[in-house]
């Protein structure tokens, strides 16, 4: 008679016992849920920090120089008289669709001595300014890449002979002198190319000379010395144009380092055609005499 009651009590005990693992499982799930929410919070915190990091990573250093000097005014009248004696006032400014980022000027001189021969000189100064860009990089880095390209182009001129190059000091952040001979029917042209980077601006100075109609060719050493002096002056003109004369004035002869201090200007970005030189290659000056 008591067995049904005992069975009922036993059934209740088993049900309760079976409920214990369920509660433990539920408790375990609840614990996992808390851990998960903590992980999610960490993820959210990480994701919220990511945009800031990405944004910070996209910020590039502002370019040092915001403008260029007038191309035909980068060298003093005295310097032009020494470089192109018969053509110091013959400066021709190259065409540019953005004078804030590119410019050039060229001069030519022919000292005609009749039967005693003639001395020809050609000078070209080109300037290219790079602005910092979050996508493309910092202005001085872009300028450094262009500097290397200009040097390689100068080394690779068609039909050039006796090609030599060497780094220069005391002229901007980096500078290279490339020299070679280029024979034309009128004579042998001695070419000097000085490529200088001053912060985010690249200055390329081409200078060549030739003895025509039987006159002797100019000495490479003399032309190189003149080209290097002119390149330093052009660099100082870039500094002066951006710092209101804080650097040495154009035309001042100084053997000291022409590397400038930074300015904080900002200008327009260089367009996609930045790899094009703002001036003709030096070899073309010789071609004009054909």
N, C-alpha and C positions, 0 to 999 in steps of 0.2 A: 504494500500500500504506500510505502514511503518512496518507492523507487522513482515514480514520475517526478516527484519534487526534487529528488537528488539529481535526476537527469536535467531538470530545468536549471538548477544551480550550476551544474557542470557546463551546460551550454553557455550560460552567461559569462562564466570564467574564461572559456575558450574565445568567445567573441571579444572580450576585453583584452585578452592576451594578444589576439590577432590585431587588435587596434594599435598596440604599442609600436610595432615596426612601421605602421602607416604614419604615426605621429613623428617617429624618428625620421622617416623619409621626407615627410612634409617639412620638418625642421631643417633637414639637410638641404632641401630645395630652397627653403627660405634663406639659408646661409649663402648658398650659391648665388641666389638672386642679389643679395647684398654685395657680394664680391663683384658680381657682374656690373652692378650699377656703379661701383667704385671705379672699375676699369673703364666704363663708358665715360665717367666724369673725367678720368685722366685723358681719354681720347679726345673728349671735347676740349679740354684745356690745351692739349697739344695742337688740335686743329685750329683753335682760336689764336694760338701763337704763331702758327705757320704763316698766315697772311702777312703779319708784321715782319717776320723774318724774310719772307719773299720780297716784301716791299722794300725792306732795308737793303737787301741784296741787289735790288735793281737801281739803287742810287749810285751814281758815278761821280767821281771828283770833277769839279767844275774846271773847264779849260782855263789856262792861265791868261791867254791873250784873246781879246775880243775883237780886235781890228788889225788892219794892215796899214803900213805907211803908203804914201803915194809911190807907185813903182818907179817913176822917173825921178823921184827925189830922194831915193835911198842912198845915193852917193853925192858927195859934195862936188862943187864945180872944180875944185883943185884936183880931186881924185880923178874926175872924168878927163881933165886936161892931161893927166899923166897916162891914163889908160888908153884913151882914144883922142890923141892930140888934134887931129883935124876933124873931129866929129863930136866934140864935147856938147854941142848944142843940137845934135841931130837925134836926140832921144825920141823913140817912137813907142808909145804905149800900146801893148797888146790888147785885143778885145777880150772882154770878160762880162759874163752875164750876172756876176755877183762880186763886186769889187771888195766886199767885206771878207771874202774867203779866198780870192785868187786875183793875181795881177802880175804883169810883166812889163819890162821895158828893154829896148835894145838900142845900141849905138854902133855905128861903123865909121871907120876912119881910113882914108887913103892919102898917104903922104907921097905924092908923085914927084919924083926927082928926075923925070925925063930919061935920058940915056943912062943915067946912073942907077936906074931902078926905082922901085917904090916899096913902101912899107904899108901893109894892110893890117888893120886891127878890127876885131869884132867883139862886142861885149853884150851879154844878155843876162838880166837878173829876173828870176821868177820867184814868186812867193805863193805858198799854198797854206792856208790855215784850216785846222781841223777842230771841230767843236765836239765836246763830250756828248755821248749818246748812250742811253740805257741799253739799247739793243746792240749797238756796234762796239761800244767800249769807250775808254777815256781818250781825250783828244791827243795827249802826248804819246799814248800807245799807238794810235792810228798814224800819227806823224812819224813815229819811229819805223813803222812798217813801210811807209812811203819813202822815207829816207833810204832804206835798204834797197827798195825797188829802183830809185833814181840812180843810185850808185851802180847797180847791176846794169841798168840801161846804158850808162856812160861807158862801162867796161865792154859793152857788146856792140858798139857802133860798127856798122859794116865797113870793111876795108881799112879799119884802124890798124896802125902798126906801132910797135914798141909801147904797148899798153901797160901802164903801171898805176898802182893805187896805194895809198897809205893813209892811215888815220891822222887827224890833226888835233892838236890840243889848243885850249884857249879860245875856242870859237863855238859858243853855244854848248848844248849838252853833248852833242856828238857831231863830228865833221869828218869828211873824207875828201881827199884830193885824188882825182883821176886824171892822168895825162896820157896823150897818145899823139902820133903823127898821122896826118891824113893827106895823101898825095893827090893833087889835082893838076890839071894841065898848066895852070899858072904858076904852080910852085908847091912846096910842102907847107901845110898849115900845122902849126904847133898848138894843140888843143889842151886847155886847162879847164877842168870842171871841178868846182868845189860845192859839195852838197852838205848843207848844215841844218841841223835841227835845233831850234831854240824853243823849248817847251812844246807847244802844240803847233808850231809854225815851221815849215821847211823852206829854206832859202837855197835855190840852185843858181849858182853863178857860172856862166860859160864865158870863157875868154880865150880867143885864139889870135895868132899873128902869123904873118907870112911875108917873106921877101919876094917881091914880084919883079918881073922884067929883068931878071939877072941879079937882083939885090940879094944879099945874104939873109938866110932865115934867122929870126930872132932866137936868142938862147932860151931854152926851156926853163932854166933856173930863174931868169929874169921875169919871165911870164908867170911862173908859179908864185914867186914872191909877190908880184903885183896882184894876182888873183886872190891870194890868201888875205892880203891887206884889205882888199875891197870886200871880201866876204865878211870880215870882222865888222867893217863899217855898216854893211847891210844889216847885220844882226843887231847892232846898236840902234839902228833906225827902227827896227821892230820894237825894241824895248822902249825907246823914246816915245813912239806913237801910242803906247799903252800906259805909260807911267808919267806922262807929262814932263819929260825931260829929266827924270830921276837918274837915267843912265847917261853915259858920255854922249855928247852931241855928235851928229853925223859929221864926218870929216876929221874928227879928232884922231890922231895917230897914237894908238896905245897898244902896247904889247901884253897888257894884262888880260886876264880871262874875261871874255865878253859874255859869260853866262849871266842871265838876268835873274833878279828875284821875282817871285810870283806876283801877279796882279790878280784882281778878282773880277775882271770883266766877263761878260757873257755875250755871245753873238749868235748869228744864224748858223745852222748846221750846214756842213758841206754836202753837196748833192751827190748823186750816184756817179757823176762823171769825175770824181775827185782824183782818180788815178791818172787822168790826162794831165800832162805837163801844161802849164800856162804859157809856155814859150816853145818855139821850135827847137829841135835838137841842134846842138852846135855844128854838126856836120852840114846842116843845111845852109849855114852861113858861107861855107866854102863853096857850096853848090851854086850860090848866087853869082860867083865869079866865073862860072863856066861859060 
